[in-house]
Amino acid sequence: MKPRGATVSSPLDTREPHFLSVLTPVRDEDPYLVEFINYYLLHGVDHFYFYDNDSRVPVVDVIRDYRDVCTVMRAPGEAVQSRAYEHFCTHLKRDTRWVAVFDIDEFVLPHRHASLREFVADYDYCDAIGINWVLFGDGHHKTMPEGGVIANYLYRQAAQHPCIKSVVKSSKLVGFDNPHFATLREGSLYVDPHVNRIASAYNENFTIDVIQLNHYFTKSEAEWKRKLHRKRADTGRSRAEHTEDHDWVFTVNETSNQIRETSIVDRYGERLRQALEARGALSARDASGEAGIPRPT
């Protein structure tokens, strides 16, 4: 993979690294990228590493106003996730002290810290932290609503999901045999938010009193139906082809609407709206009071 619009650092690069970055593969997420970037800028993220997997609207075009904080690589083909992570580990990890390996539909919500950056700084004696998902449903939206993700999707599963995503100290990072769980150097300390050691992509310890990762897994019913037949970045197969998931995957958009939770928009919605307005990313309607970005026309 060759970088597009940015220079890959060399092993001799001695620049002061970023403290906190986000790494994610991206495909056809143009309606949501700007909200994602602005949300994580509020959380003290310094830089974003996007791997563009043949998006119809190129990521470099969508994030044109954020080129100072984004590095975009082209990642063509199928099942690109492992290749993207390998490229990052080989060429780019030296540029950041910590990297959060989150997808575009994952928004962190700390409960004991003001931001993800403050949370990570408190765990700097560790080498990786696994943050549990909280899975959100379609919010009773049949089609894609106007506005942003955090303002529109307010219904989730009642229980914490056992899956984690990771924030990793780059100096200890070897690779990713599992996109949820990093391979670290021997002797590294991999913990959950209560500093229990963890050894896999699943954590049954209750941790969302400290921090949670809101996973807006399905979005609207119409978007979920399309996503079911879109090839996944990890396997190269669609979710509908994963027959082992057929007992839940076709209705998860509805079954995840168990309880209403507004914590994320209550805490960050107005600041996000102001940030988007300052960047000129809001329509007149959104600027009048809704947090989020306008639906593209």
PyMOL commands that set and color helices and strands:
alter all, ss='L'
color gray80, all
select helices_A, chain A and resi 33-42+59-62+64-69+81-91+93-95+116-122+149-152+170-172+221-228+239-241+243-245+252-255+263-278+284-287
alter helices_A, ss='H'
color red, helices_A
select strands_A, chain A and resi 3-4+18-26+47-52+70-74+96-101+106-110+128-135+155-156+164-169+173-178+181-184+190-191+211-215+259-260
alter strands_A, ss='S'
color yellow, strands_A
deselect
rebuild
show_as cartoon
